[in-house]
């Protein structure tokens, strides 16, 4: 069964990015109803681009989790906005 990754792209200043990372790190588990297996936050601080990848073990989990994540907003601190959301099937993965 394929796994899926939801990639949300944001424009954020450093203050918003630090607030997002703090919010994630201080969260006790996942929101109710979400079954994500992994989360990664990637950033290019020079451009303010931030990508948040959330991995799900199934398409059904991805749809449910995506609905929950779509209802969330970036932190109030700093300047940040979501610019896009895309979903990808994991075709291959290698751990070094």
N, C-alpha and C positions, 0 to 999 in steps of 0.2 A: 504494500500500500504506500503510495507516494506521500511525502511530507511537503508542507508548504511554508513559505516565508512571506510575511506581509511587511513591505518596506514603506515607511512613512517618511517623507522628506520635509524638512523644515528650513526656514531661514531664521537664525537666532543670533543674538549678540552673546558675548561671554556670560553676562549676568543670567540670561534666560537658560543658557546651556547648563551652567552650574546649578541653577534651581531645578532643572529637569533631572540631572544626575542625582542631586540630593533627594528629590522626591522619590525616584526609583529606589535608591539605596535605603531609604527610611520606610518604604512600604513593607508591610508584614505579609508576604505572600502575594498571590495574584488576586485581581478582582474576582468576585464570585461569578461563576459561570465560565471563566476563561481557563483553558487547558493548554497553555503555552509550554513548550519544552525548553526554550532558550530565548534570551533577549540580548541584543547587542546595540550599542550606540556608537556611531561613527561620526567624526566631524572633521571638517576642514576649517579651522579657526580663521584662516586668512580670508575666506569668502563668506563665513557665517553659515555654511551649509551643514546641516545635521541630518543624518539618516538613522532611523530607529528600525531595526529588523527584529521581528517577532516570529519565532518558528513554532509551527503547530504540527502535531503528529498525524493529522488527517484534514481533508478538505472540510468536513463538518466542523471540526474544532476551529479551523481557520475562519469559517463564516461566523460562528458564534463569537469568537474572540474579536474579529474585525468589527462586529456590531458594537461591542463594548468599547473598543478603542476609538471608534468613530465618535462616540459620545463624549470623549475626553478632550480637554483643551490644554494647550501649553501652559506652563506655570505663569502666574501673574507678574512675577518679577522679570524685569528686562523686556526686551522686544523680541517676540517670536511669533511665527505663524506657520501653519502647515501649508505646504505648497502642492503636495501630491501624495497619493497612496497607490501602490502597485502590489500585485500578488504574483508570486512565482512558485512554480513547482520545483522542488529540489531534485535535479537530474543526476547529480553526482557530488560526492563529498569525500575529501581525503583529509585525514588527520596526520600531521607530520610527527 
